[in-house]
Structures are given as C-alpha cells and as structure tokens.
Amino acid sequence: MARYTPETSAEIETIIQDALLKKTPLKISGYGTKTGLGGQVQAADELSLAGHKGITDYQPEELVMVARAGTLLSEIEEALTQKGQMLAFEPPHLEGFYGTEHAGSLGGAIACNLSGPRRISAGAARDYLLGFDAVSGRAGYFRSGSKVMKNVTGYDLSKLMCGSFGMLAVMSEITLKVLPRPEYVASLSLKCARLAEAQSVLSAAFGSATEPSGGAILADGGEFVATIRLEGVQISVEDRLKSLSDLLASFGDLSVKDQEESNDFWANMRDISFLDKAAEQVWKLSVTPSLAPQIIAEIQSSFDIQFGLDWAGGLIWLSGSGAGLGRHIRQVLAANGGGHAMLMRASDRLRDIQPVFQPLGEAISGLQTRIKTAFDPENILNPQRVNLGGEADANAF
Amino acid sequence: MLLPEPEQNILDRRDEIVAALKSMLPKGCVIDDRTTMKAFDSDALSAYRNLPLVVVLPETARQVADVMKWCRDNKVKIVPRGAGTSLSGGALPLSDGVLLGLGKFNQITEIDYENRTVTAQPGVTNLAITTAVQDNGFYYAPDPSSQIACSIGGNIAENSGGVHCLKYGLTTNNVLGIEMVTMDGEIVRLGGKHLDAPGFDILGIMTGSEGLLGIVTEVTVRILRKPATQRAMLVGFDSAQQAGQAVSTVIGAGIIPAGMEMMDNPAINAAEDFVQAGYPREAAALLIVELDGPEVEVDYLLDRVACLMKTSGASSMRVSQSEEERNQFWAGRKSAFPAVGRISPDYLCMDGTIPRKALPEMLTRMSAMSQKYGLRVANVFHAGDGNLHPLILFDANAEGELERAETFGAEILRNCVALGGVLTGEHGVGVEKRDLMGEMFSEDDLKQQQRLKCAFDPDHLLNPGKVFPVLHRCAELGRLHVHHGQLPHPDIPRF
C-alpha cells in the first residue's frame, strides 16, 4: 500500500493520473480523523492531503479566507479568532468522539459537511464554501466559485463538494466565507416534565424575534432541559434574554447560563460529548423539528436509547445497540414526515452490514450515480465511502 | 447573439408535436397560435425575442413529467419559464423548443409556523410568500427587486438575492426542499423540513442552475420572524472612493448590516426626481445602511456605524425616525430602475460582482468606459456584497447604440472578473453573459460543469443555448484522456 502526500495541485493531478492508468482506487484523506464515518473504503493506495496545508489568503474586511485543504481546522480557527472572526457553521471537533489526536483538516470538515448548533440560524458548511479548485477523478484540474459573496456563475459546484466525502474530486484550495464572532453569548435553560413540552419551548423561542442561534434539549433524570442560545452585542443579548424570559415564563422556571457556561454547553453539543462514550452505535437523525418527540417515543418503544436534540429539535443524536436499530429508526422516520438517519459511529462490522447513509430511493440514486460518473468515471476516488444506491424507499427522501 | 440552429426535422414535425402535447394535457394548456404565443416570446431581457415552437402550461407535476418524458423520447427541446422576469434571457424561447410555463402552479400549499416553513408551487411570487405570513410576524428573506412579479421557482433557477442577502443569504441559503421533475420524467423530492440530506447536494446545484437540470414543481422555504426594529440611514459622500472605503470599514469592524446599498450621483438624482426620497443631490455617492434587531441593538449599532461613517469622511447623514421615513429612504433605491427609465429612452441593467475593496477602482474604470463609449451610466450597488448593477443609458432607435451599450456592458463584466469577481450577482448567465463565460472559466472548468449537465440531461434537451458558450456532446465529454494535460481541443463551432 502506497501513501501519497502531495504538496501542490499539480502533484495531486499526477497521483490521480497514475491511479487511473493503473486502475487502482485511492483512499482520499486528510489526517484520517473521520475514517470512522461512512463506509469502509476499498483502496490499495492512499492520497493524504496532510502535506498540502497553510492559509494562503485571509482578508478579514472582505470576510474571505483561502486555505489549502490539508490545513488543520484548529489553525484556521486560531487565525480567525485573532481577528475576531469565526467559521459560522461551527464545525464539530470530533477528536473525543472518534478518539483521534485532533479535529482534522479543513478539507475534511468541508467534504463531510458537518455543522454545529449554529446550523439552525447560520447555515451549514455548504453555505460557507465560496469556491475551490480541485482535481477530479478524471485527473482534470478545475475551479469553481470565487472570493466574492455572490459567487455563483454557472453551476454551484461548491454545494456538490460539501458532503461529497472525497468521492467526486480532491479539493486543493478552499475559499470560505467567514463572519464576525459575536461579542457576547448567553443561554436560557428551562426544565420540562415532558419532551413534547421542551420541544414547544424551542418552537416558541425560534418563532420569536429574539434571534436564537442554538436550541437544544438534553435529558436530565426523568426530565428534559431545553436550552436556547442568544449571541450578538452584549446590550442586545441582555435585552433579548429578558424578552425570551418573559415569553417562556409560563413554561416553568428559567435559569441563565453566562458566557463561559454557554460556551461549554454548546461545545458539548457541537462535539457530541454528551452521549455514552462506550455506546455501540451513534446515530444522527435529521427530522422535522416538531415531530422529534413522536419519533423518539416510537424508537424508544422498541429500543433502549440515549439521546439529545439540537437544531431546535431538527437534529437528534441518539445512541443505542442492537442489529435492528438502524432499520427501526428509518422505518420510524418514514412514517413521521421523512428525514434521514446517518450512522455516525459504530464498529467496522456494523457499518458493513447496514447502510451508514440513508438509502435514497431509485430516482435519486440514479442521479447520484451519474453525478459520480461525471466526475469520477473509473470510481478511483474513495469507492464505497458513501452508499449511492441502496434499497429503493419512496419515503426515504 | 445566436441561439443554436433550429432543427428542421423538429420544425417539420410541429403539427404532430402539438397534437401529442394536446393529447396529454387538459384543454387550454397548449397554446399554438402565433398571436397568443407572442406573449411568451421574451422575458425581461426584452432586446431578444423569439417565438417558441409551442407553449404548454401544465397544471400538475404529473403533467410536467408526462411532457418531459415525451420530449425526451422524441428528442424535443424544452425551455422552462416562471414569471418571465429573467434579466439574462434565461427563459428566451427556442424556435424548435417547447416553452413550458409554470404560471398555473400558483398555490401556497402549506404554512407551518411551528417549523417555520412555507411550501409553495413554483409560480407563486416571491412577495406572495411574505404576504401570506406577515400577519403572523414572519417573512421570507430574499427580496429581489422584482419580488412583486418574480416567481419562487424562478428564484431557485437564478439563485436570486436582493438587498437583504448580505445578512440573510441568497435563495440557496433559504430553500429547504424542492420537488422536481427530471428530464427522464421522474418526480423526485429533495430535502424538506429537515436539513442536510445525504448524498451529493442536488438541491444545492439545482439552485442557480438556470433551468438546465430539471423543472421545479414545489418549493419549501424557511421563513424568519420579522425583526423587532428596522431603521435605515442615508449617508452622503463627496467621492465614491470614500463611500466604498466606508463599506469595508463597517464590515471590518464586525458589523453586518441587514442591507448596505450604494448609488452614484446620476442614480441619486434620477431617483430623487422620481420619488423625492430626500437624497442629497450633491453627493457623489450615497449609502443606504439598514440595521435590524431589538431596538437597543439597532440604536447601539446606528451610533457605531455613524461614528465609522464620520471617520470615513461622510458629508451628510440622516437616520430614519419612523417606519414611514425608512420606507421613503428605500423608495428611491427600489425605484432606481424606473427612475433611470424616465431619463433615457432605454437602459441596459448589468449584473456583476467584485470584491468589496475593489469598488472604488471599479467606479474609476466605469467613468472612463462611459466616456469611451459616449454613453451615460448610473450605478446602483448591493455594496455590502460587492454586487454591481450599472444601468447603461442608450437609445435603441439611434443607429448602433444598442450594440455600443452591449459592448460597454461586456467590458464592465470583463473588469469584474479582472478585479477578482464574477460575471453574475443574481441575474444569472442566461444568453446575456453566455459568451463571456470564457473570461472567467477555462475550457476545462466549463467542461466539468457540462459533465454535470450530462448526468441530468444527456441529450441537452433542457434549455440548451443558455449559460454555456459551447455545447459539447456528452459522449465527447465522457471520454477519458489520461495523458498529462494534453486534452485535445477540437475546433467546435460556437453559436
């Protein structure tokens, strides 16, 4: 097994050309921190971007940063923090979750399109990729997007790269939209006897003019704590905290988390640190927020699970065990407004015997496969990382 | 400007095609007489007109699917059309193509306040979505200038923006799901009330695909709670350079206003003559800055922005004291296009984007170009995100002026690219900017984009002749050449 660590896009091109000639697939990686996510790649050789790193352009007043794909996420965030800015999609730091040394590369964060609690208000990784250059599975170098906010001329290939798990092209340089870091953060928590009640609290908060940037529910003993995050200039956060307290007073007793407590709480949500470390399976469910309590109740009727809600109820993190768990989850989703389930963490064996990603249905699978062919006709890049086909399921949108 | 050569065998088969379409659609859904078809012969880029082969106005997704499948099987082209407000000719008909209008898809199908979504058919206007939810304190954020007329389906095709996308994003950041019909006649759903579906992001590439990949038959968007307070300020500057610098200063200070618009002196005066918005006529450039949020936040940020404007050399400043005054501030900006229409027989509205910091340089170049071409230009910008809308004033009845205006426009867009920007902001490429794509993209970049098209529409039946200057056959694009950078470039005729 060969491991290549190119330092330029030209070198990436050469490696893919050779792979094409030899017809040997490549495993595409950064530092390998998210190999626990997705199907197991069947490839003899590996192309790692760990040697292709560094911030190449950062213009805070333009809200734009350009960096090579192998740049450490921590390096990016440090440079942004120094200028009072941030990646607004709050990429998770999953070193604790996957037991890796660090949170990995920028390229990996983008390719997996993973976003933290602010997803609900600020958007996903996909909403912050302004442009990139890359080498396709055809060994063709191409560019898309640019360094401006309204960046789309032609097809928005940036959207396609986010969540492509390295299966279409190997990104070389990445252009991001960055945003000012809020000067202050505080959160409001409220304990409810029932999950549905806690969900109503989130719904009321997000339907108000208080501009929440996070909404989570965690179980606490037999009760459920809804927590809502407010960010911005301090005078505004304090004012909205008061409005929100008035709005939610009828739901129960409120408590406020200050800046430091808030930061800890939301980092814990972002990094999925609240679930049992030893759990056999961890699932990520994306659902219609108001249906989350019903979905959880139906899953609990057959399986013993631990869970937490984020994205105002639209994201369910869930841990449990049993071979039929995934199948049951997907049946429950299909009967409750659609949505999808992704197996975030499980043993290699479990990831082999059940689809990690939600099966897409026949028509969409066909499109997915043809898109793959358009970029990587010989299936050279990360084969099997994402199951593009899967069983047809009309409800599995 | 050339469209692909019409296929004679399709033109010859017109009667048969019309009969087939009539057999699969309800009465009144097929328009084939030339007089009635005239209403569809152009979109808002009205310099270009062309009669379609036939117009169909289906009523259901199933009917759209039947038409698409039949057209695929019979190799007949389709041009989709929403409200026909495209400024880039995206819905310009083809003589040998079926024009598929979505005007009958005009219902809002669901309003869900609990999950903050609206689901609507594609022919519903952008403004109708906000109108439907505003009594409950909600709105739909993207607000293109044409929002009273443009359709939500068209917004998806063009990834429309508006004056508030600096803070709230473009269409692509506000669409949660769609139902679409593929060229194969399959009806598929992407996304919904849940986020971030697995697999390659087809919803993401459909947005802004200008009707080349599929036809949207239903849309789910997120709605937002109306901010507690909105206030606008007018800031005059003695030079456009100072105004441009002020925009960067505000954003550099960590403030993202809800909107930050700029108008140059000709645009200020045209608007003032038209609606008396109270703009400073003597200013070389005017910024309209809007802040929204809780009242205390808006007051606080207005003070900060005022300070930054003063240090940037503002010559005048006014803050709206009432909702009425705020609307008056915006009235001038929102009527800038008709206002310019009053001072010139015709105008061409351009659309390009540059990095914010290049605004002063771009304005300098623009006045030089205005002199060179002997045509006046009025500028309105979405300054916050670097999106330019220069209005080139001309008289179509004067010999050669339209051509001169188009050449001027093309030079503006070349300059956008040269300054690190892009050819479009929110109007799309369409036919208008199709032949300039090579300014921004290499042949390889464009080929990779077209390979994506092949995944959806291998016979190039959906809206061909738009966006891409050269139509490569999918079989040719699919061939793999594994020699170091030596891809052959056969001499293919351009339109």
Boltz contact constraints between the chains, C-beta under 6 A:
constraints:
  - contact:
      token1: [A, 17]
      token2: [B, 482]
      max_distance: 6.0
  - contact:
      token1: [A, 20]
      token2: [B, 482]
      max_distance: 6.0
  - contact:
      token1: [A, 21]
      token2: [B, 482]
      max_distance: 6.0
  - contact:
      token1: [A, 61]
      token2: [B, 248]
      max_distance: 6.0
  - contact:
      token1: [A, 61]
      token2: [B, 251]
      max_distance: 6.0
  - contact:
      token1: [A, 61]
      token2: [B, 252]
      max_distance: 6.0
  - contact:
      token1: [A, 62]
      token2: [B, 355]
      max_distance: 6.0
  - contact:
      token1: [A, 62]
      token2: [B, 356]
      max_distance: 6.0
  - contact:
      token1: [A, 84]
      token2: [B, 254]
      max_distance: 6.0
  - contact:
      token1: [A, 123]
      token2: [B, 173]
      max_distance: 6.0
  - contact:
      token1: [A, 124]
      token2: [B, 196]
      max_distance: 6.0
  - contact:
      token1: [A, 127]
      token2: [B, 173]
      max_distance: 6.0
  - contact:
      token1: [A, 138]
      token2: [B, 480]
      max_distance: 6.0
  - contact:
      token1: [A, 140]
      token2: [B, 444]
      max_distance: 6.0
  - contact:
      token1: [A, 142]
      token2: [B, 444]
      max_distance: 6.0
  - contact:
      token1: [A, 142]
      token2: [B, 445]
      max_distance: 6.0
  - contact:
      token1: [A, 142]
      token2: [B, 448]
      max_distance: 6.0
  - contact:
      token1: [A, 143]
      token2: [B, 445]
      max_distance: 6.0
  - contact:
      token1: [A, 146]
      token2: [B, 422]
      max_distance: 6.0
  - contact:
      token1: [A, 147]
      token2: [B, 420]
      max_distance: 6.0
  - contact:
      token1: [A, 148]
      token2: [B, 353]
      max_distance: 6.0
  - contact:
      token1: [A, 148]
      token2: [B, 355]
      max_distance: 6.0
  - contact:
      token1: [A, 148]
      token2: [B, 386]
      max_distance: 6.0
  - contact:
      token1: [A, 148]
      token2: [B, 421]
      max_distance: 6.0
  - contact:
      token1: [A, 148]
      token2: [B, 422]
      max_distance: 6.0
  - contact:
      token1: [A, 149]
      token2: [B, 385]
      max_distance: 6.0
  - contact:
      token1: [A, 150]
      token2: [B, 353]
      max_distance: 6.0
  - contact:
      token1: [A, 150]
      token2: [B, 385]
      max_distance: 6.0
  - contact:
      token1: [A, 150]
      token2: [B, 387]
      max_distance: 6.0
  - contact:
      token1: [A, 150]
      token2: [B, 425]
      max_distance: 6.0
  - contact:
      token1: [A, 152]
      token2: [B, 159]
      max_distance: 6.0
  - contact:
      token1: [A, 152]
      token2: [B, 208]
      max_distance: 6.0
  - contact:
      token1: [A, 153]
      token2: [B, 422]
      max_distance: 6.0
  - contact:
      token1: [A, 153]
      token2: [B, 423]
      max_distance: 6.0
  - contact:
      token1: [A, 153]
      token2: [B, 424]
      max_distance: 6.0
  - contact:
      token1: [A, 154]
      token2: [B, 449]
      max_distance: 6.0
  - contact:
      token1: [A, 155]
      token2: [B, 205]
      max_distance: 6.0
  - contact:
      token1: [A, 155]
      token2: [B, 209]
      max_distance: 6.0
  - contact:
      token1: [A, 155]
      token2: [B, 449]
      max_distance: 6.0
  - contact:
      token1: [A, 155]
      token2: [B, 452]
      max_distance: 6.0
  - contact:
      token1: [A, 156]
      token2: [B, 204]
      max_distance: 6.0
  - contact:
      token1: [A, 156]
      token2: [B, 205]
      max_distance: 6.0
  - contact:
      token1: [A, 156]
      token2: [B, 208]
      max_distance: 6.0
  - contact:
      token1: [A, 159]
      token2: [B, 201]
      max_distance: 6.0
  - contact:
      token1: [A, 159]
      token2: [B, 204]
      max_distance: 6.0
  - contact:
      token1: [A, 159]
      token2: [B, 205]
      max_distance: 6.0
  - contact:
      token1: [A, 160]
      token2: [B, 200]
      max_distance: 6.0
  - contact:
      token1: [A, 160]
      token2: [B, 201]
      max_distance: 6.0
  - contact:
      token1: [A, 160]
      token2: [B, 205]
      max_distance: 6.0
  - contact:
      token1: [A, 163]
      token2: [B, 201]
      max_distance: 6.0
  - contact:
      token1: [A, 164]
      token2: [B, 200]
      max_distance: 6.0
  - contact:
      token1: [A, 180]
      token2: [B, 254]
      max_distance: 6.0
  - contact:
      token1: [A, 203]
      token2: [B, 114]
      max_distance: 6.0
  - contact:
      token1: [A, 209]
      token2: [B, 225]
      max_distance: 6.0
  - contact:
      token1: [A, 209]
      token2: [B, 228]
      max_distance: 6.0
  - contact:
      token1: [A, 235]
      token2: [B, 296]
      max_distance: 6.0
  - contact:
      token1: [A, 235]
      token2: [B, 300]
      max_distance: 6.0
  - contact:
      token1: [A, 236]
      token2: [B, 294]
      max_distance: 6.0
  - contact:
      token1: [A, 236]
      token2: [B, 297]
      max_distance: 6.0
  - contact:
      token1: [A, 239]
      token2: [B, 294]
      max_distance: 6.0
  - contact:
      token1: [A, 239]
      token2: [B, 296]
      max_distance: 6.0
  - contact:
      token1: [A, 240]
      token2: [B, 294]
      max_distance: 6.0
  - contact:
      token1: [A, 286]
      token2: [B, 194]
      max_distance: 6.0
  - contact:
      token1: [A, 286]
      token2: [B, 195]
      max_distance: 6.0
  - contact:
      token1: [A, 286]
      token2: [B, 196]
      max_distance: 6.0
  - contact:
      token1: [A, 287]
      token2: [B, 194]
      max_distance: 6.0
  - contact:
      token1: [A, 288]
      token2: [B, 115]
      max_distance: 6.0
  - contact:
      token1: [A, 288]
      token2: [B, 193]
      max_distance: 6.0
  - contact:
      token1: [A, 288]
      token2: [B, 194]
      max_distance: 6.0
  - contact:
      token1: [A, 289]
      token2: [B, 115]
      max_distance: 6.0
  - contact:
      token1: [A, 290]
      token2: [B, 114]
      max_distance: 6.0
  - contact:
      token1: [A, 290]
      token2: [B, 115]
      max_distance: 6.0
  - contact:
      token1: [A, 314]
      token2: [B, 195]
      max_distance: 6.0
  - contact:
      token1: [A, 338]
      token2: [B, 192]
      max_distance: 6.0
  - contact:
      token1: [A, 339]
      token2: [B, 194]
      max_distance: 6.0
  - contact:
      token1: [A, 340]
      token2: [B, 197]
      max_distance: 6.0
  - contact:
      token1: [A, 340]
      token2: [B, 198]
      max_distance: 6.0
  - contact:
      token1: [A, 357]
      token2: [B, 198]
      max_distance: 6.0
  - contact:
      token1: [A, 358]
      token2: [B, 198]
      max_distance: 6.0
  - contact:
      token1: [A, 360]
      token2: [B, 199]
      max_distance: 6.0
  - contact:
      token1: [A, 363]
      token2: [B, 186]
      max_distance: 6.0
  - contact:
      token1: [A, 363]
      token2: [B, 188]
      max_distance: 6.0
  - contact:
      token1: [A, 364]
      token2: [B, 188]
      max_distance: 6.0
  - contact:
      token1: [A, 368]
      token2: [B, 199]
      max_distance: 6.0
  - contact:
      token1: [A, 368]
      token2: [B, 200]
      max_distance: 6.0
  - contact:
      token1: [A, 370]
      token2: [B, 455]
      max_distance: 6.0
  - contact:
      token1: [A, 371]
      token2: [B, 200]
      max_distance: 6.0
  - contact:
      token1: [A, 371]
      token2: [B, 455]
      max_distance: 6.0
  - contact:
      token1: [A, 374]
      token2: [B, 451]
      max_distance: 6.0
  - contact:
      token1: [A, 374]
      token2: [B, 452]
      max_distance: 6.0
  - contact:
      token1: [A, 374]
      token2: [B, 455]
      max_distance: 6.0
  - contact:
      token1: [A, 397]
      token2: [B, 189]
      max_distance: 6.0
